C-alpha cells in the first residue's frame, strides 16, 4: 500500500520557493518584518506560505524563544458583554503575532493566582489582567510582562490603562439634577472590584455636592450619606479613593446578568419609589437592562415616572426600550491600548522593560444621553 502521508512543509522549503533566507521567512510569519524585509520579499514569502500550506511549528518556536505566542487575558467576569468590546480591541492590536487565551471564571468570581499559574507551562508571552486586587498581584508574582486594565489604585504595580470616570459621573449627576431629580436609587454590581467601588463613591460624592439623596439599600429606604470631607476630596481616576462611604445595610447589588438584575430591581423598585426616588443609576448597562425589564413588569413608565442610566455604553444600549443613557467607557480603546503596551513590553520597548518604571494611560469617560432619562 502506498504511503499517503503528506510531507511536512518547513521554513526552508518556503525560503527556497520565495528565494530568500530562512530568517526572512521567520520574520514574516511571526509578524516582525516591518522595516526589516522589503515589501516585495514579504509578499513573495506570503505567497509561498499560501502555495505550500506552511504552518508555523509553534512548539519549536516556543522552545527557541523561551515563550509561546499566547497572551492571556484574566478578568473577573468575562461573561459581561462589556468584555466583547475589550477582546475585539486586544485582538485587533495583537494581529497575527499572538493568540489570545481567556482565563474564565464563574460569574462574579475573582480569578485566583492559582488559576493563572496553571498556564505557566504554556510559557505565555504576557498577561493582561483586568480589575485585579493587590492581593491577587502579590500572590501571582508573574515573571511575564503584565499590563493592568481598569485597575485604579494599582498604577505603581505595573503598566496600566485606566478610566478617568469622574467627568462622566459628574456629567450624569448634573444631568439628572437639571431634570429635577433629587432622590435616586443606585443598583450596584456584586463583583467586588475597585472599579465598581469607584463608580459608587464618585456618584455619591457628586450627588452630595448637589444636595441629592442616594438610596442604596436592598431592604429599606436607607440612604448612604457622605461627609463634607469626602465630598471635597479629590477623586481623580489616577489615585485610590480614600474615605469611601460605608453603611451597615444590605446593598442593592446583582451579578452582571440581566435576569439577576431584573430580580433584584423588582424587589427594590417599589421601596425606592415609595421613598421618593425618581431616577435609578445602575453600575453597568447590563444591570440597567434588567432594571428596565423589571420596571416594565411593574408598570413603571421610563422616563416619565422613572429615569434610568447605566455605565459602559454597550452597543445594545442604543436599542433598548427606551434607549439607555450611559456613562461611556470605551472597551475597544481599553483593549487596544493595553495590548499595545503589552507588545512594547514583550519587545523590550515599554516602560516596564527595566522592571522599575510603570506607565499609566487614562481614558476619559463621557456621558451619552438617550431617551431613558431625557424623554
C-alpha positions in Angstrom: 0.0 0.0 0.0 1.4 3.4 -1.0 2.4 5.8 1.8 -0.1 8.7 1.5 1.3 10.7 4.4 1.9 14.3 3.4 5.4 15.6 3.9 5.5 18.4 6.4 6.3 21.8 4.9 9.3 23.5 6.5 10.5 27.1 6.6 13.5 26.0 4.5 11.0 24.9 1.7 9.2 28.3 1.9 12.6 30.1 1.7 13.6 28.1 -1.4 10.3 28.8 -3.1 10.5 32.6 -2.3 14.2 32.9 -3.0 15.0 34.3 0.4 16.7 33.2 3.6 15.1 31.1 6.3 15.5 34.0 8.8 13.5 36.2 6.4 10.7 33.7 6.4 10.7 33.6 10.2 10.4 37.4 10.4 7.4 37.5 8.1 5.4 34.6 9.6 6.0 36.0 13.1 4.9 39.5 12.1 8.3 41.1 12.7 9.1 42.0 9.1 8.2 45.7 9.3 11.4 47.7 8.5 13.4 44.6 8.1 12.1 42.9 5.0 11.2 44.7 1.7 7.6 44.7 0.7 8.4 42.7 -2.4 10.2 40.0 -0.5 7.5 39.8 2.2 4.9 39.4 -0.5 6.8 36.5 -2.1 7.2 34.8 1.3 3.5 35.1 2.0 2.6 33.7 -1.4 5.0 30.8 -0.9 3.4 30.2 2.5 0.0 30.0 0.9 1.1 27.9 -2.0 2.9 25.3 0.1 0.4 25.4 3.0 3.1 26.1 5.5 2.1 26.1 9.2 4.4 27.6 11.9 5.7 24.9 14.3 4.6 26.7 17.4 6.1 24.2 19.8 9.6 24.6 18.2 9.2 28.3 18.2 8.4 28.3 21.9 11.5 26.3 22.7 13.7 28.7 20.7 12.2 31.9 22.1 11.6 30.6 25.6 8.0 31.7 25.4 4.9 30.9 23.4 2.8 33.1 21.2 0.0 33.2 23.8 -1.3 36.3 25.6 -3.6 35.5 28.5 -6.5 37.8 29.4 -7.5 37.5 33.1 -10.8 39.1 34.1 -13.3 38.7 36.9 -16.4 38.3 34.7 -15.7 37.7 31.0 -19.4 36.8 30.5 -20.1 40.5 30.9 -20.9 41.9 27.4 -18.5 44.7 28.0 -15.6 42.4 27.5 -16.7 41.6 24.0 -15.5 45.1 23.0 -12.3 44.8 25.1 -11.5 41.4 23.4 -12.0 42.8 20.0 -9.7 45.7 20.8 -7.0 43.3 22.1 -7.2 41.0 19.1 -7.1 44.0 16.6 -3.8 45.1 18.2 -2.2 41.7 18.6 -2.9 40.9 14.9 -1.3 37.6 13.8 1.7 37.8 16.2 0.0 36.4 19.2 -3.0 34.3 20.1 -5.4 35.4 22.9 -6.2 32.9 25.6 -9.0 33.8 28.1 -8.9 32.8 31.7 -12.6 32.3 32.5 -14.2 32.1 36.0 -17.8 31.8 37.1 -19.9 34.9 37.1 -18.9 37.3 39.8 -16.0 35.2 40.9 -12.5 36.8 41.0 -9.8 34.7 39.3 -7.2 33.4 41.6 -3.5 33.5 41.1 -3.6 29.7 41.2 -5.9 29.8 38.2 -3.4 31.8 36.2 -0.4 29.8 37.3 -1.9 26.8 35.7 -0.9 28.4 32.4 2.7 28.7 33.3 3.7 25.5 31.5 2.4 27.2 28.3 5.1 29.9 28.7 2.8 32.8 27.8 4.4 35.9 26.2 2.5 38.2 28.5 -0.6 38.8 30.7 -3.4 41.3 30.5 -5.2 41.5 33.9 -8.5 43.3 34.3 -9.6 44.8 37.6 -7.2 42.8 39.9 -6.8 43.2 43.6 -3.5 44.0 45.2 -3.6 40.6 46.9 -4.0 38.9 43.6 -0.9 40.6 42.2 1.0 39.8 45.3 0.1 36.1 45.1 0.6 36.0 41.3 4.2 37.1 41.2 4.3 36.9 37.4 7.6 36.9 35.6 6.0 37.6 32.3 5.3 41.1 31.1 2.0 42.3 32.5 -0.4 45.2 31.8 -3.3 46.0 34.0 -6.7 47.1 32.7 -9.2 49.2 34.7 -7.2 48.9 37.9 -7.4 52.2 39.8 -5.0 52.4 42.7 -2.6 49.8 41.4 -0.7 52.0 39.0 2.5 51.6 41.0 2.5 47.8 40.5 2.6 47.6 36.7 1.8 49.5 33.5 -1.9 50.2 33.4 -4.7 51.5 31.3 -7.4 53.0 33.5 -10.6 55.1 33.1 -10.9 58.6 34.3 -14.6 58.2 35.2 -15.0 61.4 37.3 -16.0 63.6 34.3 -18.6 61.1 33.1 -20.1 60.6 36.6 -20.3 64.4 37.3 -22.0 64.9 33.9 -24.5 62.2 34.7 -25.4 63.6 38.1 -25.6 67.1 36.8 -27.9 65.9 34.0 -30.2 64.2 36.5 -30.2 67.2 38.8 -31.0 69.6 35.9 -34.0 67.4 35.1 -35.3 67.9 38.6 -34.3 64.6 40.2 -33.4 64.9 43.9 -33.6 61.3 45.1 -32.1 58.5 43.1 -31.5 54.8 43.6 -28.2 53.0 42.9 -28.1 49.4 41.7 -24.6 48.1 42.3 -22.7 45.1 40.8 -21.9 42.2 43.1 -18.5 41.8 41.6 -16.2 43.0 44.3 -13.7 45.1 42.3 -12.3 48.5 42.8 -13.7 49.8 39.5 -17.3 49.4 40.8 -16.4 50.8 44.2 -15.0 53.9 42.5 -18.2 54.3 40.4 -20.3 54.2 43.5 -18.1 56.5 45.5 -17.8 59.2 42.8 -21.6 59.1 42.2 -22.3 59.6 46.0 -19.8 62.5 46.1 -21.3 64.2 43.1 -24.8 63.8 44.4 -23.7 65.1 47.8 -22.4 68.3 46.3 -25.8 68.9 44.8 -27.8 68.0 47.9 -29.2 64.9 46.3 -30.2 61.7 48.2 -28.9 58.3 47.0 -30.8 55.1 48.0 -28.5 52.1 48.0 -30.1 49.6 50.4 -31.9 46.4 49.2 -34.4 46.1 52.1 -35.4 49.6 53.2 -35.1 53.2 52.3 -31.8 53.9 54.0 -29.6 56.4 52.2 -25.9 56.5 52.2 -24.5 59.8 53.3 -21.1 61.3 52.5 -19.2 63.7 54.8 -18.2 67.1 53.7 -14.6 66.0 53.7 -15.5 63.1 51.4 -17.4 65.5 49.1 -14.5 67.8 48.8 -11.9 65.0 48.4 -10.0 64.7 45.1 -11.4 61.7 43.3 -9.4 61.7 40.1 -9.1 58.3 38.4 -5.3 58.2 38.9 -5.4 57.7 42.6 -7.1 55.5 45.1 -10.3 56.8 46.6 -9.9 57.4 50.3 -12.7 57.6 52.8 -15.3 55.9 50.7 -18.7 55.8 52.4 -19.7 52.7 54.3 -23.1 51.6 55.5 -24.2 48.7 57.5 -27.2 47.9 55.3 -27.5 45.2 52.6 -26.6 47.0 49.4 -28.8 46.6 46.3 -26.5 44.6 44.1 -26.7 41.9 41.4 -24.5 39.8 39.3 -23.8 41.2 35.8 -26.7 39.2 34.4 -30.0 40.6 33.0 -32.2 38.1 34.8 -30.3 38.5 38.2 -30.6 42.3 37.8 -34.3 42.1 37.0 -34.9 40.0 40.1 -33.2 42.5 42.4 -34.7 45.5 40.7 -38.2 44.1 41.1 -37.5 43.8 44.8 -36.1 47.3 45.4 -38.1 49.5 42.9 -41.4 49.6 44.9 -39.5 50.6 48.1 -37.3 53.1 46.4 -40.3 54.6 44.6 -42.1 54.9 47.9 -39.1 56.7 49.4 -39.3 59.3 46.6 -36.8 58.0 44.0 -37.5 59.4 40.6 -34.3 58.0 39.0 -32.0 55.0 39.2 -28.4 54.7 38.2 -27.0 51.2 37.6 -23.3 50.3 37.9 -23.4 48.7 34.5 -25.6 48.7 31.4 -26.3 45.0 31.8 -27.8 45.8 35.2 -29.8 48.7 33.7 -31.3 46.2 31.1 -32.6 44.1 33.9 -34.0 47.1 35.7 -35.8 48.3 32.6 -37.4 44.9 32.3 -38.4 45.0 36.0 -39.9 48.5 35.6 -41.9 47.4 32.6 -43.2 44.4 34.6 -44.2 46.7 37.4 -46.0 49.2 35.1 -43.4 51.9 35.7 -43.0 54.2 32.7 -39.4 55.1 31.7 -38.6 58.0 31.7 -42.0 59.6 32.5 -42.1 58.1 36.0 -38.5 56.8 36.4 -35.3 57.9 34.8 -32.7 55.1 34.3 -29.0 55.3 33.4 -26.0 53.0 33.4 -22.3 52.6 32.8 -20.4 51.2 29.8 -22.5 52.4 26.9 -22.7 48.9 25.3 -23.9 48.7 21.7 -27.2 47.2 22.9 -27.9 50.4 24.8 -28.9 52.1 21.6 -31.8 49.6 21.0 -33.3 49.1 24.5 -36.8 50.4 25.1 -36.2 53.3 25.6 -32.6 53.7 24.5 -30.3 53.9 27.6 -28.4 56.9 28.9 -25.0 55.7 29.9 -21.5 56.8 31.0 -19.4 55.7 28.1 -16.4 53.5 29.0 -14.7 52.7 25.6 -14.0 49.0 25.9 -12.4 48.7 22.5 -9.9 51.5 23.3 -9.1 49.9 26.6 -8.3 46.6 24.9 -6.2 48.2 22.1 -4.2 50.4 24.5 -3.5 47.6 26.9 -2.4 45.2 24.1 -0.2 47.9 22.5 1.6 48.4 25.8 2.0 44.7 26.4 3.5 44.3 22.9 6.0 47.0 23.7 6.9 45.3 27.0 7.3 41.9 25.2 9.6 43.5 22.6 11.6 45.3 25.4 10.5 48.7 24.3 8.0 49.6 27.0 8.5 51.5 30.3 8.3 48.2 32.2 11.2 46.7 30.3 13.6 47.6 33.2 11.1 46.3 35.8 11.1 49.6 37.6 9.1 52.2 35.7 5.4 51.9 35.0 3.2 53.9 32.7 -0.4 54.7 33.1 -2.8 55.8 30.4 -6.2 57.4 31.3 -9.2 57.0 29.0 -11.8 59.7 29.7 -15.4 58.6 30.4 -18.2 60.7 28.7 -21.9 60.9 29.2 -24.2 59.7 26.3 -27.7 61.0 26.9 -30.6 59.0 25.4 -34.3 58.7 26.0 -34.2 56.7 29.2 -33.5 60.0 31.0 -34.2 62.7 28.5 -37.7 61.7 27.4 
